[in-house]
Amino acid sequence: MDFEQLQKDLQWLRGEDDVAPASEAIEVLARVLTPLLRAEGLELFAPDSAGLGVDLFAAAPSEESAYKASLAIEYKHHGMGRPIDVDAVETLVGHIGTTPYERAMLIGRFGFTDAARATAHRLEPVSVELLDLNGLAAWIRRLETGLPANAARVQLLIRAISHQFAELVASDPETLDHLEWRDLERMLARVMEGLGFQTTLTPASKDGGKDLVVICNAERGEESYIIELKHWRSGKRVGKQSVTDFMQVIVAEKRSGGLFLSTSGYAADAFEGIAEINRRMLHLGGRSKVVLLTQTYIRACSGLWSPPSALPEVLFDATD
């Protein structure tokens, strides 16, 4: 990665006082974003290549070596020195709601108002990241310097707090209402690991339609399962599209099965359109299933529980 050139391009974006046309600014931004996103497993594309109606978009290759749009990117270069307000955030969210994007990134040369940041923070289920040029500079520095010396210490602290979250949820299920979605994912990863599964928590920005991958030994040998977790504070119920997409991931990745967890429940049509043969691979669980997993985990930590001979039973017990 040519960090010197990245800094030069970033400096160009900082220095053009509304003189350069927006199209040229987007080309320079694309040169900055391309290596940054590639480090996360995403390729950057111009909108004309897919006609998806944003300045840029990024996607990860699928099993078939095709690309599925996953990240919409909008850049506001001209702004007369004023930070971006709520309307730009809401416009972007309204647009991507009718497209195949899973999340969005709004980049503003002059930053964002507090109201815009607050709006982006509470949006559900759409994920919108706000990034200014200082944020881009920090992104570049993180890649240039690599992992910090205390990275291992941070991971230990995350594991410790995830264990404490599990204790709280096990004793008081209402605790779920006070956990952010990423904290809940980390907690569940700790729980599954403690129950005997080999567990991988996927990155927040490119999870490929799954939050956790869990592997265990079964009668037929090693089996792998995926878990998707939806924790929408808005109370929105998961519908058939989310469940169908998850089923497609199970099949495409040739997993032994999958568990979909939604703390806000499911719409009546959640299973609609899923063939019976695939239905047996897919299980749905709600808040009570999350709580049950934490309670079983705490019992295991206390030496009061032993895993069954078929560990997948733990995964799918008390699910639909």
N, C-alpha and C positions, 0 to 999 in steps of 0.2 A: 504494500500500500504506500503510495507516494504522499506522505504527510505534508511535505513542503508544498506540493501543488494544491493539496486540499486547503491549506492555510491561505494560499494566494487567491484561490477562488472565493473563499469565505471573505477575505478582505475586499475583493471586488464587489461582492454583494453589500458589504457595509458602506462602501465609498460612493456608490452610484446614487447621487441625489436626485432620484426620479427622472434622470436623463435617459437612461437605457430603456428601450421598450420592454414590456412584460415578457414577451417571448424570449428575448435574449437572457433576461434574468432567470427564467425557468430553465434554459439550457445550462447555465452556469450552476444553478442549484442541482440539476440532475447529475452533473459531474461530481458534485460533493456527495450526494446521496448514494450514488451507485456503489462505491466500495463499502460505505457504511452499512447499507442494507445487505450487500452480498455477504458480509461477515455474519449476518444473522440468517443466512440461507434464503434470502429473497433476491429476485431480479427486478430491476426497475425498467418500466416501459413508458413510452409516450402515449398519450390518449388516442392518437390517430390509429395506432395499431390494433385497437379493440373498440374504439368508439364508445368509451364508457363515461365520457363527459366530465372528467376532472383534469387538472393540470398534468398529473403523473399518477401512475399506479404501480404497485409492486405485487409480486406473486411468487409462490414457491412451486417447484416442479412437483407434479403428482407421480403416482406409480407408473402412469402411462407416458411419462416425460412430456406431458402437456402442462399448461399453466392455468391455474384458477386464480382470478383476481381476488386478492385478500386485503389489500391496503390501499385506500384512496388517499391521494396527497394533493392538497390545495396550498398555493403559495400566494401571499399578499405582499407584493414588493412595493407598490406605490401606496402611500397612505398619508402623505403630508406630515409625517412625523407623529401621527396619532396612533395609539395602540388599537388593536382590533377589539370590537365590542361584541355583545351577545348576538346580534343579528347575523354576523358571519358564521358563528358556530351553529346557530339554529338552521341557517340555510344549507350548510354542508350536511348536517344530520338529516334534514328533510330529503336531500338529494340521494344520499347513499341508502336511504330506506327502501328505495325502489330499484336498487342495483345489486350485483352479486358481491359487493364488498362486505367483509366481516368487521372492519374497523377503519378508522380514518385518522389522518394526521393533518393538522392545520398549522402551517408555518407562517409566522408574521414577522416581517423585518423590524417592526417597531414594538413588538411584544403584544400583550393582551391586558384588557382591563380586569379588575378583580371580579366583576360580574361575569365576564366571559369565562374566566377560569372556574368560577363556582358552577356555572351552567354545565361546562364540560365534565366536571367532577361528578355531578349527580345524574348524568344521563345514563339510562338503562333501557334496553340491553345493549345499546350502541356504545362502542368504545371510541372515544375521541381524545387524541393526544395533542396538546398545544405545545408548540416549540418555537422559540425565537432564535436569533442568530447566536446568542450566547449559549443557548442549549445545544446548538449544532457544534459550537466550539468545544463544549464539555464532552460531547459524544466522541469527537475526534481525539481529545486528550485521553479518554478512557481506553480507546483502542491502541493509542500510541504507547501508553504506560503499562498496559496489561493489568493483570490482577494485582490488587494492593497486597502489601505484606501481611495484613491482618484478615485476609479473605477467609482463611480457615476458622479464625475466631468468630467471625460474623456467622458462618454456617453453624457453629456450635450454639451460638446464641439463638439463632432461628429455630433449631431443633428443640432447645429448652423452652422457648416461649410457645412453640407448637404443642409440646406436651402439656403445658399449663392450660392452654386453650381447650385441649381435649378434656382435661379434668373439670374445667368449668362447664363445658357443654354436657358432659356426662351427668353432672350433679344438678345442673339448671339449664334445661333446653332453651330457655328464653335468651341465653347468652348468644345464640346464633344471630339474633337480631342486631347485635352490636359488633359483629365481626365483618371486616371487609372481605370481598370475594377472594383476594389473593391469600389473605391470612387463613381463610377456610381451606383453600387448596393445600397450603403448606401443612395445616393441621391434619388434613385427611391423609396426606403423604406419610406423615409421622405415624398415624394410626395404622395404616396398612402395613407399613414396615414392621411395626411392633407386633402385628398379628401373624407375621411370618412370611409376608410377600416380599419378593424382590421388587422394589418400587422406584419408578422414575417419574419425577415431576417435570412436565414439559415447560418450556419457556412461555412466559405470559404473552409474548408478541407473535409467536408462530407455533401454536400448539397442534396444528393439523387436525383440528376437530376433536381433540381429546386432551384432557387435563392430566391424567395419570396413566401410566402403563404399569401393570402389576403382573408378575410372573411367579408361578408356583409349580411344584411337582404334583402330578395327579396320576391316576391309574394308568393312563395312556402315555405317561411321560411328562415332559415340561409343557405347560400351557401358559399362554399369555392372554390377558384381558385388558380392556381399556375402560377408563372411567371418565365421564364428562359430568361436570358439576355446574349447575346454574344457581346463582345466589342473587336473585333480583329483589332488591328492597322495595321496588315499586309494587311487588305482589303479583306481577304478571305471570300467568301460568304458561308453561311450556306447551307449545302446540305441535302438530304433526310434522311441520317442516324441520324443526330442530331434531326431532326423534328420527325422522327419515334420513337426514344428513348423517346423523351418528351411526345409523345402521349401515349406511354406505361405507363409512370409514371401517367398521368392523369387517365387512366383506372384502373391501379393497386391500386391507392389510392382513387378511387371512388370520384374524384373531380367533381365539376359542370362544369369545363372547364379549359382552360389554354391559356395564352398569351405568345408567343415566340417573343422576341424582338432582332433584330440583327441590329447593327449600320452600318454594311457593306453589308447588303442586303442578298438575297437568290439565290441559284442556281435554274435553270429552273425546276429541278426535285424535288424540296423541298416537294411537296405534293404527290409524286409518291408512290403508294402502300398503301395509307391511305383510309380506307373504308369511304363511304359517311356518314354513321351514326356517325362515329367518327370525320369526318371532321367538322361537325357542332359544336363540342366541342372545336376545336382548331382554334386559330386566330394568324396570323402573322403580325408583325409590324416592321417598320424600324426606321431610324433616325427621320423621321418626326413625328412618333407616340411618341417617347420619348420626343421630343420638345413640342408636343401638350399637353402631360401630365404635363410637367413643367409649361407651360403657363396657363393651367387650374388651377393648384395648386396656382400659384401666384395670379390669379384673386380671388380664394377662400380666400386666406390670406388677400386680400384687401377688402373683403366683396362685391365683384362684381359678385360673382357666387354662385348659390345655387345648391346642388346636385339634380339630377332628382329622381323621385320616384323609378325608377329601377336603382340602382347604377351600376350594371354590364354594362349598356350602356356606362358608362365612360371608362370602361376597354377595350371594344371592338370597340368603335367608331373609324372610319378611319383605320381599319385593313382589311386584306384579310381573 
